[in-house]
Amino acid sequence: MDFLTAAVLGLVQGLTEFLPISSSAHVSIVGRLLGQDDPGAAFTAITQLGTEAAVLIYFRRDIVRIVGRWSASLVGRLPRNDPDALLGWWVILGTIPIAVLGLLLQDRIETQFRSLWITATMLLVFSFVILAAERVGAQRRQLTDLTWRHGLAFGFWQALALVPGVSRSGGTIAGGLFMGFTREAAARYSFLLAIPAVLASGGLQVAKVVTGDAIGSGTAWGPIWLATGIAFLVGYAVIAWFMRYITTHTFTPFMVYRIVLALVLFGLLGFGVLEA
Protein backbone atom coordinates (compact mmCIF):
# COMPACT_ATOMS: atom_id res chain seq x y z
CA MET A 1 0.00 0.00 0.00
CA ASP A 2 1.43 3.39 -0.99
CA PHE A 3 1.00 6.62 0.94
CA LEU A 4 -1.61 8.08 -1.42
CA THR A 5 -3.86 5.01 -1.07
CA ALA A 6 -3.38 5.05 2.70
CA ALA A 7 -4.31 8.75 2.81
CA VAL A 8 -7.50 8.12 0.84
CA LEU A 9 -8.47 5.21 3.09
CA GLY A 10 -7.75 7.29 6.19
CA LEU A 11 -10.02 10.01 4.81
CA VAL A 12 -12.75 7.42 4.15
CA GLN A 13 -12.36 6.00 7.67
CA GLY A 14 -12.65 9.43 9.26
CA LEU A 15 -15.66 10.41 7.18
CA THR A 16 -17.64 7.23 7.76
CA GLU A 17 -16.74 5.91 11.24
CA PHE A 18 -19.34 7.92 13.14
CA LEU A 19 -22.07 7.98 10.53
CA PRO A 20 -24.54 5.04 10.38
CA ILE A 21 -23.17 3.86 7.03
CA SER A 22 -20.39 1.41 8.09
CA SER A 23 -16.78 2.56 7.92
CA SER A 24 -15.44 -1.00 7.53
CA ALA A 25 -17.63 -1.49 4.46
CA HIS A 26 -16.40 1.76 2.90
CA VAL A 27 -12.73 1.06 3.61
CA SER A 28 -13.09 -2.40 2.07
CA ILE A 29 -14.97 -1.15 -1.01
CA VAL A 30 -12.78 1.90 -1.67
CA GLY A 31 -9.61 -0.13 -1.13
CA ARG A 32 -10.64 -2.56 -3.85
CA LEU A 33 -11.75 0.21 -6.21
CA LEU A 34 -8.25 1.68 -5.83
CA GLY A 35 -6.79 -1.58 -7.05
CA GLN A 36 -5.79 -2.94 -3.65
CA ASP A 37 -6.81 -6.23 -2.17
CA ASP A 38 -9.15 -5.87 0.80
CA PRO A 39 -7.11 -3.70 3.23
CA GLY A 40 -8.02 -6.23 5.89
CA ALA A 41 -9.42 -6.30 9.40
CA ALA A 42 -6.02 -5.36 10.88
CA PHE A 43 -5.69 -2.17 8.82
CA THR A 44 -9.30 -1.23 9.60
CA ALA A 45 -8.93 -1.85 13.35
CA ILE A 46 -5.69 0.14 13.61
CA THR A 47 -7.01 3.16 11.68
CA GLN A 48 -10.06 3.09 13.97
CA LEU A 49 -7.64 4.01 16.76
CA GLY A 50 -7.37 7.39 15.05
CA THR A 51 -11.10 7.99 15.03
CA GLU A 52 -11.37 6.71 18.59
CA ALA A 53 -8.72 9.22 19.66
CA ALA A 54 -11.08 11.85 18.26
CA VAL A 55 -13.84 10.46 20.52
CA LEU A 56 -11.55 10.63 23.55
CA ILE A 57 -10.80 14.29 22.91
CA TYR A 58 -14.31 15.36 21.90
CA PHE A 59 -15.96 13.68 24.90
CA ARG A 60 -13.03 14.23 27.26
CA ARG A 61 -15.10 16.05 29.89
CA ASP A 62 -17.72 13.29 29.92
CA ILE A 63 -15.06 10.59 30.08
CA VAL A 64 -13.09 12.24 32.92
CA ARG A 65 -16.30 12.81 34.89
CA ILE A 66 -17.57 9.25 34.39
CA VAL A 67 -14.24 7.61 35.20
CA GLY A 68 -13.70 9.86 38.22
CA ARG A 69 -17.14 9.30 39.71
CA TRP A 70 -17.05 5.56 38.92
CA SER A 71 -13.69 5.30 40.72
CA ALA A 72 -14.98 7.35 43.66
CA SER A 73 -17.99 5.06 44.01
CA LEU A 74 -15.68 2.04 44.27
CA VAL A 75 -13.99 3.41 47.39
CA GLY A 76 -17.19 4.70 48.97
CA ARG A 77 -16.64 8.41 48.33
CA LEU A 78 -19.82 8.48 46.24
CA PRO A 79 -22.94 6.32 46.41
CA ARG A 80 -22.88 3.35 44.06
CA ASN A 81 -26.09 4.53 42.43
CA ASP A 82 -24.55 7.83 41.31
CA PRO A 83 -25.73 8.30 37.68
CA ASP A 84 -22.24 8.77 36.23
CA ALA A 85 -20.84 5.88 38.27
CA LEU A 86 -23.64 3.66 36.99
CA LEU A 87 -22.95 4.82 33.43
CA GLY A 88 -19.37 3.62 33.85
CA TRP A 89 -20.65 0.19 34.91
CA TRP A 90 -23.08 0.04 31.98
CA VAL A 91 -20.26 0.80 29.52
CA ILE A 92 -18.23 -2.05 31.02
CA LEU A 93 -21.24 -4.38 30.88
CA GLY A 94 -22.06 -3.34 27.31
CA THR A 95 -18.52 -4.13 26.17
CA ILE A 96 -18.80 -7.82 27.15
CA PRO A 97 -20.86 -9.01 24.12
CA ILE A 98 -18.51 -7.62 21.47
CA ALA A 99 -15.44 -8.79 23.41
CA VAL A 100 -16.71 -12.37 23.72
CA LEU A 101 -18.11 -12.61 20.18
CA GLY A 102 -15.07 -10.86 18.73
CA LEU A 103 -12.76 -13.49 20.20
CA LEU A 104 -15.01 -16.43 19.32
CA LEU A 105 -15.54 -15.27 15.72
CA GLN A 106 -12.10 -13.75 15.15
CA ASP A 107 -11.12 -15.97 12.22
CA ARG A 108 -14.42 -15.41 10.41
CA ILE A 109 -14.30 -11.66 11.05
CA GLU A 110 -10.93 -11.51 9.29
CA THR A 111 -11.98 -13.76 6.38
CA GLN A 112 -15.55 -14.87 5.51
CA PHE A 113 -17.32 -11.85 7.03
CA ARG A 114 -15.35 -9.52 4.75
CA SER A 115 -17.01 -10.88 1.61
CA LEU A 116 -18.52 -7.98 -0.31
CA TRP A 117 -21.69 -10.04 -0.86
CA ILE A 118 -22.19 -10.03 2.92
CA THR A 119 -21.27 -6.34 3.11
CA ALA A 120 -23.81 -5.38 0.42
CA THR A 121 -26.51 -7.51 2.07
CA MET A 122 -25.96 -5.94 5.49
CA LEU A 123 -25.86 -2.42 4.04
CA LEU A 124 -29.29 -3.06 2.51
CA VAL A 125 -30.95 -5.02 5.32
CA PHE A 126 -29.77 -2.82 8.17
CA SER A 127 -30.96 0.31 6.37
CA PHE A 128 -34.52 -0.88 6.94
CA VAL A 129 -33.73 -1.87 10.53
CA ILE A 130 -32.56 1.69 11.32
CA LEU A 131 -35.51 3.22 9.47
CA ALA A 132 -37.89 1.01 11.48
CA ALA A 133 -36.16 1.96 14.74
CA GLU A 134 -36.61 5.64 14.00
CA ARG A 135 -40.27 5.16 13.11
CA VAL A 136 -41.33 3.10 16.14
CA GLY A 137 -38.99 4.42 18.84
CA ALA A 138 -40.59 6.68 21.46
CA GLN A 139 -37.38 8.78 21.71
CA ARG A 140 -38.07 9.99 25.24
CA ARG A 141 -35.37 8.34 27.34
CA GLN A 142 -32.08 10.06 28.21
CA LEU A 143 -28.78 8.58 29.42
CA THR A 144 -29.94 9.02 33.01
CA ASP A 145 -32.65 6.43 32.27
CA LEU A 146 -30.13 3.70 31.40
CA THR A 147 -30.35 0.45 33.35
CA TRP A 148 -28.12 -2.61 33.28
CA ARG A 149 -30.56 -4.27 30.88
CA HIS A 150 -30.27 -1.35 28.47
CA GLY A 151 -26.48 -1.38 28.76
CA LEU A 152 -26.29 -5.08 27.95
CA ALA A 153 -28.78 -4.73 25.07
CA PHE A 154 -26.73 -1.86 23.63
CA GLY A 155 -23.73 -4.18 23.80
CA PHE A 156 -25.38 -6.85 21.67
CA TRP A 157 -26.46 -4.24 19.13
CA GLN A 158 -22.86 -3.00 18.98
CA ALA A 159 -21.62 -6.57 18.45
CA LEU A 160 -23.56 -6.73 15.17
CA ALA A 161 -20.95 -4.34 13.77
CA LEU A 162 -18.45 -7.21 13.72
CA VAL A 163 -20.01 -7.84 10.30
CA PRO A 164 -18.99 -5.12 7.79
CA GLY A 165 -22.00 -3.27 6.45
CA VAL A 166 -23.89 -3.03 9.75
CA SER A 167 -22.13 0.04 11.23
CA ARG A 168 -21.14 0.30 14.88
CA SER A 169 -22.92 3.63 15.35
CA GLY A 170 -25.86 2.46 13.23
CA GLY A 171 -26.27 -0.73 15.26
CA THR A 172 -26.09 0.86 18.69
CA ILE A 173 -28.19 3.89 17.73
CA ALA A 174 -30.86 1.63 16.21
CA GLY A 175 -30.90 -0.42 19.40
CA GLY A 176 -31.22 2.74 21.46
CA LEU A 177 -34.11 4.01 19.36
CA PHE A 178 -35.93 0.69 19.69
CA MET A 179 -35.50 1.00 23.47
CA GLY A 180 -37.02 4.48 23.46
CA PHE A 181 -33.87 6.64 23.76
CA THR A 182 -33.50 9.92 21.88
CA ARG A 183 -31.17 10.12 18.88
CA GLU A 184 -28.74 12.31 20.85
CA ALA A 185 -28.67 10.00 23.88
CA ALA A 186 -28.26 6.87 21.73
CA ALA A 187 -25.47 8.47 19.68
CA ARG A 188 -23.59 9.77 22.74
CA TYR A 189 -23.77 6.39 24.46
CA SER A 190 -22.77 4.69 21.20
CA PHE A 191 -19.56 6.71 21.06
CA LEU A 192 -18.76 6.09 24.74
CA LEU A 193 -19.49 2.38 24.43
CA ALA A 194 -17.17 2.06 21.45
CA ILE A 195 -14.11 3.31 23.35
CA PRO A 196 -13.03 0.12 25.17
CA ALA A 197 -13.98 -2.14 22.24
CA VAL A 198 -12.10 -0.14 19.61
CA LEU A 199 -9.03 0.44 21.79
CA ALA A 200 -8.83 -3.27 22.62
CA SER A 201 -9.38 -4.34 19.01
CA GLY A 202 -6.87 -1.86 17.63
CA GLY A 203 -4.29 -2.73 20.26
CA LEU A 204 -4.70 -6.45 19.51
CA GLN A 205 -4.22 -5.85 15.79
CA VAL A 206 -1.13 -3.68 16.40
CA ALA A 207 0.38 -6.57 18.36
CA LYS A 208 -0.55 -9.04 15.60
CA VAL A 209 0.95 -6.86 12.88
CA VAL A 210 4.17 -6.49 14.91
CA THR A 211 4.44 -10.26 15.27
CA GLY A 212 3.40 -10.88 11.65
CA ASP A 213 0.28 -12.81 12.64
CA ALA A 214 -2.28 -10.42 11.14
CA ILE A 215 -3.83 -10.91 7.73
CA GLY A 216 -2.45 -8.04 5.66
CA SER A 217 0.69 -7.67 7.80
CA GLY A 218 2.64 -6.70 4.68
CA THR A 219 1.38 -3.13 4.95
CA ALA A 220 4.20 -0.82 6.03
CA TRP A 221 3.83 1.17 9.24
CA GLY A 222 4.27 4.50 7.46
CA PRO A 223 1.05 4.24 5.43
CA ILE A 224 -0.83 2.78 8.41
CA TRP A 225 0.02 5.70 10.70
CA LEU A 226 -0.65 8.24 7.95
CA ALA A 227 -4.13 6.77 7.48
CA THR A 228 -4.66 6.73 11.25
CA GLY A 229 -3.64 10.39 11.62
CA ILE A 230 -5.93 11.53 8.81
CA ALA A 231 -8.78 9.45 10.27
CA PHE A 232 -8.29 11.27 13.59
CA LEU A 233 -8.44 14.78 12.12
CA VAL A 234 -11.39 14.11 9.84
CA GLY A 235 -13.20 12.02 12.47
CA TYR A 236 -13.11 14.84 15.02
CA ALA A 237 -14.77 17.22 12.57
CA VAL A 238 -17.40 14.61 11.70
CA ILE A 239 -18.30 14.00 15.37
CA ALA A 240 -18.82 17.71 15.95
CA TRP A 241 -21.02 17.99 12.87
CA PHE A 242 -22.98 14.77 13.51
CA MET A 243 -23.88 15.63 17.11
CA ARG A 244 -25.37 18.91 15.89
CA TYR A 245 -27.06 17.31 12.90
CA ILE A 246 -29.05 14.69 14.82
CA THR A 247 -30.68 17.28 17.08
CA THR A 248 -32.92 18.42 14.22
CA HIS A 249 -32.59 15.80 11.45
CA THR A 250 -33.50 12.14 10.94
CA PHE A 251 -31.27 9.34 9.65
CA THR A 252 -33.32 8.93 6.45
CA PRO A 253 -30.72 10.53 4.09
CA PHE A 254 -28.07 8.10 5.37
CA MET A 255 -30.41 5.16 4.85
CA VAL A 256 -31.17 6.22 1.26
CA TYR A 257 -27.42 6.40 0.66
CA ARG A 258 -26.91 2.93 2.18
CA ILE A 259 -29.60 1.41 -0.03
CA VAL A 260 -28.19 3.00 -3.20
CA LEU A 261 -24.66 1.92 -2.27
CA ALA A 262 -25.83 -1.65 -1.62
CA LEU A 263 -27.57 -1.85 -4.99
CA VAL A 264 -24.54 -0.42 -6.80
CA LEU A 265 -22.29 -2.90 -4.99
CA PHE A 266 -24.56 -5.81 -5.96
CA GLY A 267 -24.30 -4.61 -9.56
CA LEU A 268 -20.49 -4.33 -9.48
CA LEU A 269 -20.24 -7.83 -8.00
CA GLY A 270 -22.78 -9.29 -10.37
CA PHE A 271 -21.03 -7.92 -13.47
CA GLY A 272 -17.60 -8.97 -12.21
CA VAL A 273 -16.22 -5.45 -11.80
CA LEU A 274 -15.34 -6.29 -8.20
CA GLU A 275 -14.47 -9.64 -6.66
CA ALA A 276 -16.19 -10.53 -3.43
C-alpha positions as CSV (number, residue, x, y, z in Angstrom):
1,M,0.0,0.0,0.0
2,D,1.4,3.4,-1.0
3,F,1.0,6.6,0.9
4,L,-1.6,8.1,-1.4
5,T,-3.9,5.0,-1.1
6,A,-3.4,5.1,2.7
7,A,-4.3,8.8,2.8
8,V,-7.5,8.1,0.8
9,L,-8.5,5.2,3.1
10,G,-7.7,7.3,6.2
11,L,-10.0,10.0,4.8
12,V,-12.8,7.4,4.2
13,Q,-12.4,6.0,7.7
14,G,-12.6,9.4,9.3
15,L,-15.7,10.4,7.2
16,T,-17.6,7.2,7.8
17,E,-16.7,5.9,11.2
18,F,-19.3,7.9,13.1
19,L,-22.1,8.0,10.5
20,P,-24.5,5.0,10.4
21,I,-23.2,3.9,7.0
22,S,-20.4,1.4,8.1
23,S,-16.8,2.6,7.9
24,S,-15.4,-1.0,7.5
25,A,-17.6,-1.5,4.5
26,H,-16.4,1.8,2.9
27,V,-12.7,1.1,3.6
28,S,-13.1,-2.4,2.1
29,I,-15.0,-1.2,-1.0
30,V,-12.8,1.9,-1.7
31,G,-9.6,-0.1,-1.1
32,R,-10.6,-2.6,-3.9
33,L,-11.8,0.2,-6.2
34,L,-8.3,1.7,-5.8
35,G,-6.8,-1.6,-7.0
36,Q,-5.8,-2.9,-3.6
37,D,-6.8,-6.2,-2.2
38,D,-9.2,-5.9,0.8
39,P,-7.1,-3.7,3.2
40,G,-8.0,-6.2,5.9
41,A,-9.4,-6.3,9.4
42,A,-6.0,-5.4,10.9
43,F,-5.7,-2.2,8.8
44,T,-9.3,-1.2,9.6
45,A,-8.9,-1.8,13.3
46,I,-5.7,0.1,13.6
47,T,-7.0,3.2,11.7
48,Q,-10.1,3.1,14.0
49,L,-7.6,4.0,16.8
50,G,-7.4,7.4,15.0
51,T,-11.1,8.0,15.0
52,E,-11.4,6.7,18.6
53,A,-8.7,9.2,19.7
54,A,-11.1,11.9,18.3
55,V,-13.8,10.5,20.5
56,L,-11.6,10.6,23.6
57,I,-10.8,14.3,22.9
58,Y,-14.3,15.4,21.9
59,F,-16.0,13.7,24.9
60,R,-13.0,14.2,27.3
61,R,-15.1,16.0,29.9
62,D,-17.7,13.3,29.9
63,I,-15.1,10.6,30.1
64,V,-13.1,12.2,32.9
65,R,-16.3,12.8,34.9
66,I,-17.6,9.3,34.4
67,V,-14.2,7.6,35.2
68,G,-13.7,9.9,38.2
69,R,-17.1,9.3,39.7
70,W,-17.0,5.6,38.9
71,S,-13.7,5.3,40.7
72,A,-15.0,7.4,43.7
73,S,-18.0,5.1,44.0
74,L,-15.7,2.0,44.3
75,V,-14.0,3.4,47.4
76,G,-17.2,4.7,49.0
77,R,-16.6,8.4,48.3
78,L,-19.8,8.5,46.2
79,P,-22.9,6.3,46.4
80,R,-22.9,3.4,44.1
81,N,-26.1,4.5,42.4
82,D,-24.6,7.8,41.3
83,P,-25.7,8.3,37.7
84,D,-22.2,8.8,36.2
85,A,-20.8,5.9,38.3
86,L,-23.6,3.7,37.0
87,L,-23.0,4.8,33.4
88,G,-19.4,3.6,33.9
89,W,-20.7,0.2,34.9
90,W,-23.1,0.0,32.0
91,V,-20.3,0.8,29.5
92,I,-18.2,-2.0,31.0
93,L,-21.2,-4.4,30.9
94,G,-22.1,-3.3,27.3
95,T,-18.5,-4.1,26.2
96,I,-18.8,-7.8,27.1
97,P,-20.9,-9.0,24.1
98,I,-18.5,-7.6,21.5
99,A,-15.4,-8.8,23.4
100,V,-16.7,-12.4,23.7
101,L,-18.1,-12.6,20.2
102,G,-15.1,-10.9,18.7
103,L,-12.8,-13.5,20.2
104,L,-15.0,-16.4,19.3
105,L,-15.5,-15.3,15.7
106,Q,-12.1,-13.7,15.1
107,D,-11.1,-16.0,12.2
108,R,-14.4,-15.4,10.4
109,I,-14.3,-11.7,11.0
110,E,-10.9,-11.5,9.3
111,T,-12.0,-13.8,6.4
112,Q,-15.5,-14.9,5.5
113,F,-17.3,-11.9,7.0
114,R,-15.3,-9.5,4.7
115,S,-17.0,-10.9,1.6
116,L,-18.5,-8.0,-0.3
117,W,-21.7,-10.0,-0.9
118,I,-22.2,-10.0,2.9
119,T,-21.3,-6.3,3.1
120,A,-23.8,-5.4,0.4
121,T,-26.5,-7.5,2.1
122,M,-26.0,-5.9,5.5
123,L,-25.9,-2.4,4.0
124,L,-29.3,-3.1,2.5
125,V,-31.0,-5.0,5.3
126,F,-29.8,-2.8,8.2
127,S,-31.0,0.3,6.4
128,F,-34.5,-0.9,6.9
129,V,-33.7,-1.9,10.5
130,I,-32.6,1.7,11.3
131,L,-35.5,3.2,9.5
132,A,-37.9,1.0,11.5
133,A,-36.2,2.0,14.7
134,E,-36.6,5.6,14.0
135,R,-40.3,5.2,13.1
136,V,-41.3,3.1,16.1
137,G,-39.0,4.4,18.8
138,A,-40.6,6.7,21.5
139,Q,-37.4,8.8,21.7
140,R,-38.1,10.0,25.2
141,R,-35.4,8.3,27.3
142,Q,-32.1,10.1,28.2
143,L,-28.8,8.6,29.4
144,T,-29.9,9.0,33.0
145,D,-32.6,6.4,32.3
146,L,-30.1,3.7,31.4
147,T,-30.3,0.5,33.4
148,W,-28.1,-2.6,33.3
149,R,-30.6,-4.3,30.9
150,H,-30.3,-1.3,28.5
151,G,-26.5,-1.4,28.8
152,L,-26.3,-5.1,27.9
153,A,-28.8,-4.7,25.1
154,F,-26.7,-1.9,23.6
155,G,-23.7,-4.2,23.8
156,F,-25.4,-6.9,21.7
157,W,-26.5,-4.2,19.1
158,Q,-22.9,-3.0,19.0
159,A,-21.6,-6.6,18.4
160,L,-23.6,-6.7,15.2
161,A,-21.0,-4.3,13.8
162,L,-18.4,-7.2,13.7
163,V,-20.0,-7.8,10.3
164,P,-19.0,-5.1,7.8
165,G,-22.0,-3.3,6.5
166,V,-23.9,-3.0,9.8
167,S,-22.1,0.0,11.2
168,R,-21.1,0.3,14.9
169,S,-22.9,3.6,15.4
170,G,-25.9,2.5,13.2
171,G,-26.3,-0.7,15.3
172,T,-26.1,0.9,18.7
173,I,-28.2,3.9,17.7
174,A,-30.9,1.6,16.2
175,G,-30.9,-0.4,19.4
176,G,-31.2,2.7,21.5
177,L,-34.1,4.0,19.4
178,F,-35.9,0.7,19.7
179,M,-35.5,1.0,23.5
180,G,-37.0,4.5,23.5
181,F,-33.9,6.6,23.8
182,T,-33.5,9.9,21.9
183,R,-31.2,10.1,18.9
184,E,-28.7,12.3,20.8
185,A,-28.7,10.0,23.9
186,A,-28.3,6.9,21.7
187,A,-25.5,8.5,19.7
188,R,-23.6,9.8,22.7
189,Y,-23.8,6.4,24.5
190,S,-22.8,4.7,21.2
191,F,-19.6,6.7,21.1
192,L,-18.8,6.1,24.7
193,L,-19.5,2.4,24.4
194,A,-17.2,2.1,21.4
195,I,-14.1,3.3,23.3
196,P,-13.0,0.1,25.2
197,A,-14.0,-2.1,22.2
198,V,-12.1,-0.1,19.6
199,L,-9.0,0.4,21.8
200,A,-8.8,-3.3,22.6
201,S,-9.4,-4.3,19.0
202,G,-6.9,-1.9,17.6
203,G,-4.3,-2.7,20.3
204,L,-4.7,-6.5,19.5
205,Q,-4.2,-5.8,15.8
206,V,-1.1,-3.7,16.4
207,A,0.4,-6.6,18.4
208,K,-0.5,-9.0,15.6
209,V,1.0,-6.9,12.9
210,V,4.2,-6.5,14.9
211,T,4.4,-10.3,15.3
212,G,3.4,-10.9,11.6
213,D,0.3,-12.8,12.6
214,A,-2.3,-10.4,11.1
215,I,-3.8,-10.9,7.7
216,G,-2.5,-8.0,5.7
217,S,0.7,-7.7,7.8
218,G,2.6,-6.7,4.7
219,T,1.4,-3.1,4.9
220,A,4.2,-0.8,6.0
221,W,3.8,1.2,9.2
222,G,4.3,4.5,7.5
223,P,1.0,4.2,5.4
224,I,-0.8,2.8,8.4
225,W,0.0,5.7,10.7
226,L,-0.7,8.2,7.9
227,A,-4.1,6.8,7.5
228,T,-4.7,6.7,11.2
229,G,-3.6,10.4,11.6
230,I,-5.9,11.5,8.8
231,A,-8.8,9.5,10.3
232,F,-8.3,11.3,13.6
233,L,-8.4,14.8,12.1
234,V,-11.4,14.1,9.8
235,G,-13.2,12.0,12.5
236,Y,-13.1,14.8,15.0
237,A,-14.8,17.2,12.6
238,V,-17.4,14.6,11.7
239,I,-18.3,14.0,15.4
240,A,-18.8,17.7,15.9
241,W,-21.0,18.0,12.9
242,F,-23.0,14.8,13.5
243,M,-23.9,15.6,17.1
244,R,-25.4,18.9,15.9
245,Y,-27.1,17.3,12.9
246,I,-29.0,14.7,14.8
247,T,-30.7,17.3,17.1
248,T,-32.9,18.4,14.2
249,H,-32.6,15.8,11.4
250,T,-33.5,12.1,10.9
251,F,-31.3,9.3,9.7
252,T,-33.3,8.9,6.5
253,P,-30.7,10.5,4.1
254,F,-28.1,8.1,5.4
255,M,-30.4,5.2,4.9
256,V,-31.2,6.2,1.3
257,Y,-27.4,6.4,0.7
258,R,-26.9,2.9,2.2
259,I,-29.6,1.4,0.0
260,V,-28.2,3.0,-3.2
261,L,-24.7,1.9,-2.3
262,A,-25.8,-1.7,-1.6
263,L,-27.6,-1.9,-5.0
264,V,-24.5,-0.4,-6.8
265,L,-22.3,-2.9,-5.0
266,F,-24.6,-5.8,-6.0
267,G,-24.3,-4.6,-9.6
268,L,-20.5,-4.3,-9.5
269,L,-20.2,-7.8,-8.0
270,G,-22.8,-9.3,-10.4
271,F,-21.0,-7.9,-13.5
272,G,-17.6,-9.0,-12.2
273,V,-16.2,-5.4,-11.8
274,L,-15.3,-6.3,-8.2
275,E,-14.5,-9.6,-6.7
276,A,-16.2,-10.5,-3.4
